[in-house]
């Protein structure tokens, strides 16, 4: 892998966020010339602390993807672009759909247009989400499963995928789509916890607060440690056979939410209770979900290596070590 990325010009949007910063560190270690773009929007988790180990070895551009004028000079001459910028909160998308539309759709069109005009040979990797499938009709969910999103965020993410497919078909752009599932690990945003239950549970467990598990707690999900997600991004980013395709991530061992919090109990000594679903949460809940990632494994050999217990231990240890940067300010 080091030979593939050594000297390669790579752009990461959302590069100061959770996954983007972890990817940036991995790429710098492989010898890539890395540029990071981030709008530093409040409550989205981006911070300079995330790239502290490589702060002086990357270029940083503080700009918003919705601003096409400012984006052109950043995109020019890039060889690989990992697009990790986006709004990922399902509830926030329901409460503020216009902003979600601007960030998850308008910005994608802006980036694609800039690439087509000034960097048409670049490979673009879009980080999408399993939320585009909606409620599973069969398990595990593979890439042929119907896409019927249950919330605004899922609809906009699916629209973004369509923009990428269209640009691939009409203009020959080198685009590939990776549908992420529940990603966790060091540097994840634990200050703003409207992005999903994983962050909420971790933040409350680390604060010694009661965890509220909705419903029976038997809903099963798959979880990917951020290092495994980064490995998938790196492999897909240089795979010619992947161009124009969409791929699932996943884990061979789905876990129930009750199992997840029991693992947290062993690590943090937290407590939890089962509570009824709030109406707004129940309306967009998808129930059981785990993905079939055979397509990605067959093409690239990718396989998740980190089990949930090991990954949670590392996540908690990192958050405790850097509590002033990772956790909410008390009081």
Secondary structure, DSSP 8 states (H G I E B T S, - for coil): -HHHHTT-EEEEETTTSHHHHHHHHHHHHTT-EEEEEE---TTS---GGGGGGGGGGSEEEE--TT-HHHHHHHHTT-SEEEE------HHHHHH-HHHHHIIIIIHHHHHHHHHHHH-TT-EEEEEEEGGGG-S-SSSSB-TTS----SSHHHHHHHHHHHHHHHHHHHH--EEEEEEE-EEE-TT---SS--S-HHHHHHHHHHTT--EEEETTS--EE-EEEHHHHHHHHHHHTT-GGGTT-EEE---SS-EEHHHHHHHHHHHH---EEEE---HHHHHH---S--B--HHHHHHH-------HHHHHHHHHHHHHHTHHHHS----
